[in-house]
Amino acid sequence: MNEIRKFIEHISPMNDSDWLFFSSKLQQVTLKKHAVLLKMGETENYLSFITKGIVRLYIPREEHDLTFGFLFENEFVTAYDSFLSQAPSEYQLDTLTETVLWRISNKDLQEVYKRTNSGNIIGRKMAEYMFLIKSKRELSLLSKTAEERYLNLFSDRPKLLQQIPLKYIASYIGVTPQALSRIRKRIT
């Protein structure tokens, strides 16, 4: 749980009483490799912090899934749009490795926002951070070539390329596995 406090303190200081209230609402969950964290069509009820593992966000398809995100240790994970709207998710969250999460329910998070001084500030800053990540991804898909997206991915998150199957990376940058193979041959 110390990882969560360090992460939150990096965003905005949280006094001890706010931390105690917030941390009392957290539940630890351990999931096996390839476990479903949230199925498409289900409503997201949790905001989770990853202390171990990797989570993939994707749209399941019969032929090829459409991967659009990976989250790692010391990052929050949720189907944020579903979490906010309490509407069914249009995508799925799965673990790619054994994963340990600390999670808080939507109801408990709303209570944290109401009863703590720092909860709203941290919530707003996290929402802004998530927006910037989403915006960067969208701009990359619209303005960069697949090769540029691959190289940026490699420089931004080198561990991603070491720990994630190439078929998921290909989907993430918007190409087939065969096209990714050609890109990798060209740059080596």
N, C-alpha and C positions, 0 to 999 in steps of 0.2 A: 504494500500500500504506500510505502515511502516514495515509489516512482511517481505515483499520481500526484502526491503533494508537491514534489519537485517540479513536475510539469506545470501544475497550476500556479505555483509560486513564480515560475518563469513568465506566465501570462500576466498575473496580477497578485500582489500579496494577499494572503488569506489569514486572518487572525485565528488563534487557537480555538476559540469557541465556535467560529464558523466551520473550521475544519472538523472539529469533533461532531458537529451536527451533520455535516455533509458525509463524512466517512461512516457515520452510524447507518446511513442509508445504502451503503455499498454492499453488494453480494459478490463473492468470488465464484467463478464458474470455470471448470476445466473441460475442454473439448478435445476429442481425438482428431487426428489428421482426416481431412475430407468430411468433417461434420458440417451439417447445415445449421448456420446461425439464424438465418431468416429465409423462409421460402417466398418466392414470388407469390403475390396474392395475400400474404399475411400482413398484418399491421405491426409496424415496429413499435415496441413498447419500451425499449432500453437504449440508453446511451452507455457504451462500454469503453473501457480503457484496456488496451492490450499490454500485459506485462511480459508475455511470452507468445511468440507465434506470428503467423501471417494470415491475413484475411483477404479474400478476393471478392470484389463486387462485380456482378455480371448479369446479363440477360440470357437466360437459358434458351437455346434454339435447338431444333432437331439435328441440323448438320453441324453448325459451329456456334458455340456460345460467343456472346459479344462481351468481352472483358473491358471494363472501364475504370477499374481502380484496384489498388493493392494498399493494404495498411499493415504496419509493422509494430514491433515493440515500442512502447512509449508514445502511442498515438491513440486517439479516440476513433471508434468505429460505430456507425449506425446507418440505417437507411434514413437519412436525415429528413428528406421530404415526407416520408411516411410518418416519422416520429413527430414532426411538427403538425402535420395535418390530421394525423390519426386515421389516414386512409390506407387502403391496401398498397403494398409496395409493388412496383412494376419491375423489380429486379430482385436478385437473390444474393445472399452473403454466405460464403463457405470458408472453412478453414483450409489452408494449404499445408499446415503443419499442426502438431499438437499445439494448442493455444490455451493460454490462461487469461481470463478477463476479470476485471472488476466492473460491475455494472450497477446502474441506478435506473429505476423505473421512471417513466414520464411523470407519473403522479408525485413521486418523491422529489424529482428534480424541480417541479413547480413549487413544492413546499420549500425547498432550499432557496429558490428565488425569492419567495415571500418572506422567509424568516432570517435571512442572512444579509449582512451588509455587502459582501463581496460577490455573492452568487450571480447577480444580474450583470455586473461588470465582466466577470469571467465568461458567462454565457454569451454576452454580446461579442466579446473579443474572439471566442471560439467560432461563432457564426461568421464573423468577418474573415477569419482565417480559412474556414471551409469554403467560403465564397471565392476567395483568391485562388485556392487550389483548383476549384472547378473552372474558374475563368481562364486560368493559365492552360488547363487541359483543352478547353474549347478553342482557344486561340491557336494552340499548337496544331490541333486537327485541321483548322481552317487555313493556316498560313505556312506550315512547314511540310517538307517532303517526308515520306516514311523514313528515309535514311536519317534526316535531321532529327526526327522524333526519337529514333533509336539511339542516336549519339547523345542527345539530351538526356534521355532516360539513363543511359550508361554513366554520364557525368553526374547527374542529379542523385541517382540511387544505385550505385554499383552493386550493392548486396542483392538488389532485386534480381539482377541478371544471373547471380550465382545460385539463387534459391528457388527460382520460379521456372516451371517448365516453359520451353520456348514457344509452345503452341499458345500459351496464355499471353506471353509477351507480344507475339505476332498479332493476336486479337486486340491487345491494348493499343498498339501503334497503328492498327487499322489495315493490316496486310495478312496474306495467307502465310502459313508456315514456310512454304516454298519460296515466297518472295523474301521473307526474313532471312532464309538461308542464303539467297543471292546477295542481299545487303551485307550480311556478315562476311561473305567471301570477298566482296569488293573492298571492304575497309580493313581487312587483315593482310 
